[in-house]
Every structure is written in C-alpha cells, then in structure tokens.
Amino acid sequence: MTDNRNLIYTRQFALLAFATCLTFRVSRLPPLMRQAVGTNDLFVLLLYLLLDAAQFFVVYKFVATGGKKAIQDTVFYKVAGAMLFVNFFMKTFMATAGTTAFTTESLFEDIGTGSVVVALLVTTGYVAAKGIRTIGRTAEISSFLIFTVFTLNLVFLKVYLDISENLPFIDGEISDVLKRGDKFFMWFGDATPLLFLSIKPSKRNPTSLMYGLSAGFVIIGFVLMNAIYGNASEYVVNLVVKVAGFNQFSDVLGRLDWTGIIVWLMLAVIYISTYLWASGEALKSLFKGKKNIVIVLTVIGVGAMTILKKDIRNTLDFVTGGARWYVAATNYVLPVALIVYAEVRKRKSAKIAPAKEAVGESES
C-alpha cells in the first residue's frame, strides 16, 4: 500500500528536485571546481550534469511507476536503504558544514560554530520529522520568492563581464582534466533522497522543466563567476550571494546581497530537511517504523561531526576524499538496481495474479 504520509503532488516533487539539485552547486562548488581545473570547469561541470540527468531520470521513473510499492517489504530494499543512509549522512554533514561555515565566516562575527549548528539542525530536524509533505509545502511557499530573486538578480545584473574568461573550454589533456575534476561527486546525485516518496499523478507535470531550470541556473552561475572574477574565482565564498550584490538598484537601495542570502538559506533548509527525512526513511525498517528516532540520531551525529571539524578545510578534505566514491556508487548504481529489481518483481506479480485467480475460481 502507498504510504500517504510520503505522498506528495507532482509540482512539489518538481520543486524538491529543483532545490536539491541546485542549492550547493551554485554556492561553494563553482570556486572549488575553478581552483581544481581552471577554465575547464564548464567542461567538467557538463559531464557531471549529464551523469546527473541520467540518474535523475532513473529516480523519477522509479518514483512515478511505483517502484517503492513493489519492493518496500523485500530484504534487498532494506539493505539498499541502509547503504543509502550512509550516503545521506555524509551529504547532510557536507551541507550542514557548508551552511555553518558561510554563516560564521560571512554573515556574523564572534558567533560560535556550535550555536549555528544547533539552530540549523534543530530547525531542519523538526521540518524533517514533520514529513516530506511539510517539506514539499515549504518548497511551494518559498518557490515564488526564490524564482523572483534569482530572475531579477540576473535581469538587473550590473557588472563588467569578460566572457572570454570561460575559455579555453578544454585546456590540456582530457585525461588529466578528468583526473583533477573527479573530486566533486559529493555535490551531485541529489535526486537520490526522492526515491523514498510517492507522487500523485497530474496532467501538468513540471518536473522536467524544474530540473532543467536547476541545471540552467548552475551553468549560468559558473559562466558568470568566471566572467566576473576570472582567476580570482577561487576566493568566492558563496556565488549566489556575490551575484546578488551586483544589482542595478544597489545605487538607490543600497547593498542587495541580502536577497541572495535569504533565498540561499531557504534552499539550504529545504535541502538539509530533505536529506534528514530521507535518512529516517532509509533506516526506519530497522527501528520498527520509528523514523523520527533515526532523524534525531542523524542530527546528533551530524552536529557532533560538524562541531569537531570546525575548519572548513577539514570538511573539504573529507568530501573530496575517498568518501566521494562511496557516495557516487550509491547514487548512480543503487537507483538502477532498485528500478530493475522493482520491474522484475512487478512482472512476477503480474504472472502470479492470474494464476491465483484461476485457482480461486476452480475451488469455488
């Protein structure tokens, strides 16, 4: 049976896909990738996005065809959930550490890391415990402001742009570029937590549009960063906030980077809440359905890890180190395995059902 607590509208699914596939790819990722591969960053980004699009299609197909319903009681599904929990824990840690670092280093002075971590995780943990329907409604409510700010900041952008800073598109041996650019899997595959929800069929399905918009905003962000900052791009802390500061109305209204801060923090809350919720769903079978216990334990673990690894460099070393390969494997292999397994189970069930009916009729 479909769990109505995890049943959301198609438009909410689309907005969650937009938020999770955008938030941290337009903040800290662009300068890190520029630092690693230089002007090859757009080339490397497009490769990641192509892989990401394929993964998103698999996840959406699994959700739209009711894959979860077909296999949710199987051992394989529960084992896959446990494997994905580790993925979600690491991604939640990355997001929490990134949001905390931005808050303590760029927004406030003399504020302790612990205070920010507690405030952030209590908020997102509460939203996650309320369920994916609450997260979906939160995404709906905030979507108008997010799209408005993003669009207006691009339309009224006022800054000198040197588009040539994005060239050459490929500089050097491709094998060397790929080797230097393989550090960023932790920032991709963000459709994976959506595996655990169900969607209501709808005539209007904006999912492809929303996912396309998220990818488009990411590409535009990379192009703008290179065109504005050039070789100094690696010193950009949060691209969304920086771009928001270059606004034609700044001369009249004063600094407008606060608009970028507000919408990015909204996105960060949706992102972290979604991953915390998915963590609970992934392990709830081991806790007799009490997913909120898993969420609380995840919040405690992520909070402790973030506080202990205060230096953002330690966090970056972790997310670009060996952990990224585990995240990549579970993001790109497990969804394929799940959808294949679900299809096999459906076909077996379709063959067994007529046989059971025939037996029932003969007995009667």
N, C-alpha and C positions, 0 to 999 in steps of 0.2 A: 504493500500500500504506500501511496505517496505521503510523505510527512508534510502536512500543511504548514508546519512551523518553518519549513525551509522552502516553501513555495512562494515565488515572487513573480511579478509581472515582467514581461519581456523587456519593457523600457527600463525597468530597474536593473535587470541583468546587463543591458547595454551600458548603462551609466556606471555600474560597478566595473565593467570591463574597461571603460574609458579611464576611470580613476586609477585602478590598479596598474594599468599598462602605461600610465603617463607620469605619475607623481614623482618618482625618484629618478626618472630618465631625463627630466628637464631641470633638475636641481644640481646635484653633485656629479652625476655621471659625465656630462659634456666636458668639463675641465679635466677630469681624470683621464678620459679617453684621448683628449688632445695631448695631454702630457705623455701618454704612453706611445701613441702612434703618429703624432704630428698632424699634418694635413690629410693623412689617410683616415682620419676619424670618420668622415662621412661614408667612405667605402666600407669600413669595418661596421659602422652602425647599420648600414643597409643589409649586410649579411646577417647580423643579429635579428633585424626586423623581419627578414624573410623566414628565418627559422622560427621566430616568434609567431608569425602569421600562421604558419603550418600547425604549430602547437595549439594556437587559439582555435583554429578550425576543428581540430580533433576534440578539444574540450567542449566546444559548443555543440558539436554533433552528439557527443556522449550525453550532454545535459538535455538537448532538445528531443532526443529519441528515447529518453527514459532509461538510460543505461544503468543508473544507480538502482532503480527499482528492480532490475533484473538480477543484480548480483550482490545487493547490500547484505544478504544473510550468508554469504559464502566466506570461507576461510581466506581465499585469495584477496577479497576486498578488504578484509580486516588487516591482513598483513600489509597490503598496499597503503592502507590508512596509517599504520604505524610508521612505515617508511616515509610517508609524506609529512607526518608530524615533525620529524627531524628537520626536513626542508623548511616547513613553516616556522619552526623555532628560530632557525638561522636567519630567515628573511625578516622575521619580526625583530630580531636583535639588530640587524642592519638598519632597518627603518627607524627603530627607536633611538639607536646611537646617532644616526644622521640627523634626526629631528632635534635631539638633545644638544648635539654639537652646534647646530645652527642657532638654537635658542640661546645658549650660554655664550657663544662667541660673537654673535652678530646682533642679537636683539637686546640683551640685558647685560649689565655689568654687575660684578660681585654677586652673582646668583649661583648657588651650589648645584652641581650636577644631580645630586640626589633629589632635590626639590623638584626639578624639572621632570626627572624620570617618574617620580611618584605621581605628579599631576597628570602627566601624559598617559601613563599606563592605567591609572585608576579610571580616567575618562574613557579611554578606548576599551578597557576591560569591561566596564559597565555596559557600553554600547554593544560589545560583542556578546555579552551574556544575555542581553535583551533579544538577540537573534538577528538573522540575516534580513528579515523583513524590516526591522528597525533600521539596519544599515542601508537597505535599499531606499527606504523613505528619506533617510538623511541625505543620500546621494541625490534624490529627486529635489528635495527642498533647496539644497545648495547649488544645484546644477545651473540655474539661471544666473546667479552671481558669478560662478566660475567661468561660464562661457562668455558672459558680458565683459568681465575684466580681461580675459585672455584676448578677446577680439578687439576691444578698444585699445589695449596696450600695443597691439600690432598695428592697428589702423593709424593711431596717433603717435607712433614711434618717431622720435626726433633725435637723430644721432648720425654721425658720419659713418657710412658703411663702405668697407672695402671688400667687395665680394671676392676679389682675387685671392684673399687670404684662405679661401677654401680650396685653392689649387696648389700643387697638382693633386688630382683626385686619387691617384695611385703613385706613390713615390718610393721607389726601391723594389726589391724582390718581394713578390706576393707572399712567399713562404715566411719571410722574415716579418712582414707586416702582420700576418695571421698569428705568428708566434707571440708577437708583442701585444696583440689585441685579444688574446684568449682569456683575459683576466676578468671579464665583466659579465659572466653568466649569472651572477647573483642579481643583476639588475633586470633580468629578462625571465620569460616563462611565468608571468604574473597572472595568467588565466587559471593556473592550477587550483587555487583555493575554490574556484567556482564549480569544481567537479562535484561538490557535496550539496548543491542546491537543485531545485526543480523550478521550471518556469511554466507559466500559464500561456498556452498558445494565443497568438494575437495576429490579426490581419496586418497590422502595421508592425514591422519588425526593424527597429533602428540599429540593431546590433552591429551589422557590417559598417554602417555609417559612423557609429561611435568609435568602433575600433580603428577605422580608417582615420578619423579625426585625431585620435590619440597619437597614432604613428605620424600623421602630418605635423602635429604640433612639435613632436620630438625632432623631426627633421628640420623644421623651421628654426627651432631653438639652437641646434648645432650650427646651422648656417649663420644665424645672427651672432652667435657668440664669436665665431671665427672672424666674421666681418667687422665686429666692433672691437674686439680685444686682440686679435691676431695671436702672436706668440705669448702674450700675457694672459691668455685664456685660462691657463692652469691655476691662476690665482683667484678665479671667480669662485665664490663660496656657494651661492645659490642663483642659478641663471634666471629663474622666474622673477625673483626679487630685483635683480640687476636690470633686466629689461623693463620692468615696470617703472623704474626710476627715470628712464629716458622717454618722457612724455611731453608733448607739445604744451600741455596745460600746466606743467610744473612752474613755468614763469609766473602764472597767475595764482595757482592754488598751492604752490609750494611743493615739497617733495611728495611724490605719489608712489614711492616704493612700498608703502604700507598696504596698497591694494594687492600687490603681489604676495606680501607676507600673509594676509588674511586668507586668500584663496588657496595658497600652497599649504597652509596649516590645516585648512578644511580637508584638502585632498589627503594629507598625511594621516589625519584622524580616520578617514574612511578606509585608507589603505591598511593601517595597523589593525583597526577593528575587524576588517575582513579576514586578515590572517589569523587573528586571535580566535575568531569564530570558527574558522576552518580547522584550527588546531584542536578545538573542542570536538568538532565533528569527526576528525580523523581518529581520535582515541576513545570516543565515548563508549564504544562497544566493550572496551576493557574496564570501564568504570560503571558498567551496568546502566548505560544511558545518561549518566550524570555528567554531561559535557561541561557544566559550569565549574566543576572541580578541576577539570583539565585546564580550563581558561585561567583559573586562579593560580594554579601551579605554573603555567606558562608565564603569566605576568610576573610572578615572583622570580622565576629563573631568568627571564629576560632582563628584569630590573636589576638583579644582582650582577649579572654579567656586564650590563651597560655601566653600572657604577664602578665596578672593578677595572674595566678597560676604559678609564677616563680619557686617555689620549686617543684622539681620532685616528692617529697613525696606526695604533694597535688594532683598531677596528678595521681599517682599510687593509692591513696586512692579513687579517683573518678572512675578510670577504673576497679578497683577490687571491687567496692561497688555495690550498688543497680542498677546502670546503666547497669551493665553487663547482668542482667536478661532481660531487655528490648531488648538489642542487640541480646541475644540468641534467644528470642522469635521471633523477626522479621527475624532473619537469618534462622531459622530452620522451622518455621511454615508458614510464608508468601509464600516462594517459592513453597511449597507443595500446598497451597491453590490456588496459581496462575496457576500452571500447571493443577490442577484438573478442575478449572474453565475454562481454555482455551480448554481443551479436551471436556468439556460439550458444550461449545459454538460451537466448530468445528462440533460436531455430530449434533447439532440442525441445523446448517447451511447446512450440507450435506443433511439433510432430507427436508429442505425448498427449496433448489435449484431446485430439480427435479419437485416439485410442481409448482414453479414459471414458469418453462419451459413449463410444461403441460398447464398451464393457458394461457401462451403467444401463444402457438400453437393453442389452441381452439379459441382464439379471432381472430387469423389471418385466 
